[in-house]
Amino acid sequence: MEEYRLPWNAREGVIYGCIIAAISSLLIGGFNVYTNMGYSPDTIPDFLTDYLVIWPVMFIVAFFLANTVVGKVAKVVVNKFVSPGDSSNTYICFNLIVCVLLMSVILTFLGGLIGQSLGMLMGGPPVDAIGLLEDWPIIWPRNFCIAFWIEMLIAQPAARKVMVWMHRSRMGRTMAD
């Protein structure tokens, strides 16, 4: 019996990945843009307007990374430590940890670089890649913790819920035929 909470094919994998990337990039990216680009409660309308420009780019970057580099590395690492007899919960948890670790390592720098570049195009200060590298050891642990809990409590449960809904719907149609 296949696991109802996980994708069964490539199409479902894309849907699953889109849900996770959309929620994660919206919440994690939004938090980072808000806190690192000088917004305050008084400037929330400006933040929302600016983030509507930045978020689609971050979504594409997060989706691409998760489904190429990070996804492939995570699969190798998870398969090294999770045996075929382990539960699907073991696989899900281990995969979540590896993916969040890798994505947070990469996006702490790359996301800052993209955010600063887009910010500069919208009239903000110039890109400070050296500053991003210097701040990386301080910012990354915070980003990892934020990303871990967003993935654990919001993004992945939402994607798994959609997969269950899709699979039950498909199984119901199959049974009715």
N, C-alpha and C positions, 0 to 999 in steps of 0.2 A: 504494500500500500504506500502510495506516495504521500509525502508530507503536505498537508493542505495549506500550511502557512508560508511555504516557499514557492518560488516560481517553478513551473513544470517545463517551460520551454523558453526560447529566446525572446519571443514577443512579451511574455509575462515578465521576463527578466528586465526588459526595458521599462515596463510599467512600474515594476517594483523599484528599480533604480531611480526613475523619475520622481516617484513619491518621496523617497528618502532624500535625494538631492534637493528637491524643491523645499521641503520642510527644513532641512539642515542649513541650506544656504540662506534661506529667509531668516531663520532665527539666529544662527551663529554669526553669519555675515552681518546681519542687521545690528546685533549687539556690538560687534567689533567696529563697524562704521560709526555707530552712535558714540561709543566711548573713545575711539581713537582719532576722530576727525573734528573734535571740538564742539559737538552739539550739546545742547542743554535742554531742560524742559521747556524753556521759552522758544526754542528753535525747532520743536518737533515737526511743525508743518514743513519747514525747509528740509529737515532730515528725511521725511517721508517722500517728498518730491525728488530729492537727490537719490534716495535708495531705490526708487522705481527705475532709475537709469542703471544703477550699479547691480541690482539683484539679478536681472536676467543673465548678465555676464558671469556672475559668480555661480549661478545655477549651471550654466553650460560648462564652466571649468570644473565644478564639483562632479557633475555627471560624467564628464569625459575622464577625469582622473579615477573615479570610482570604478568605471567600467573598463579601464585599460590597465594602467600601471598598478594601481592599488588592488584592483580586483584580482589580477593575475598573481601578484605577490601574496596576497592574503590567502588565495586558494592553495598555493604551495605550502605556506606556513601552517595553515589549518590542517591540511591533509597529512602533514608531518606529525602533528600532535594529537589529532582526533582519529580514532580508529573506526572502521565501519560498524562495529558493534555498539559504539557510543550513541546516546540518545540524540535526537534532533535538537534538543535544548542545548546540549553540549556544543554541537556544531554552531548553532545560532549565537551563543554567548562568546565562543572563542572567535568566531568570524567578526562579531561586533567589535571586540577589543582590538583585534589586529587592524581592522579597517579604520577605526577611530584613531588609533595610534599613528598609522601611516598618513591618513588624511590631515590630521592636525599638525604633524611635523611639516608636511609640504605646504599646506594652506596658510600656516602662520606667517610664512614669508611670502609666498606667491599671492595669497589673498591681500596682504598688505600692499604689495607691489601693484596689483591690479587696482585696488581701491584708491591708492594714492595717484596712480596714473589717470584714472577716470575723474578723480577729484580735481587734478590739475587741469584736465580738459574742460571742467566745469567752472574754472576760475580760481581754484584753490592753489596752495603752495606747490612748489616743485617736488618731484619724487625724491625721496631720501633713502636709497637702497642701503647705504652704509648704516644709517640709523635703524632700519628694519633688522639688519643682521645683528647689530649691537643689542637691540631690544628682544630679539628672538628667544634667548634663554629665560627671559622674564615673562614674556607673553605666552610662550608655548604651553607651560603647565596649566595656566588658566584656560587657554583654549581647549586643551585636552579634556579638562574636567567639564567644561561647559558642553563640549561636543559629546562626551560620553553620556551625560545625563539626558541631553536632548535626543540622542540616538536611542538610548535605552528606554526612555519613558514616552517619547512622542513619535519620532520619525519611523523607527523600525516597527513598533506596534501598529502604527497606522498602515504601513505597507503590508504587513502580515495580515491585517484585518481585510484589506482589499483582496489579497490573494485568497483568503478563505471564502470571501463572498463570491469571487470569480469561480473558484473551484466548485463550490456548492451549487452555484447557478448552472454551471456546465454539467455537473453530475445530475441535477434535477432534470435538465433537458434530455440528457442521455437516458435516464430512467423512463421519461415520458414517451420516448420514441419507440 
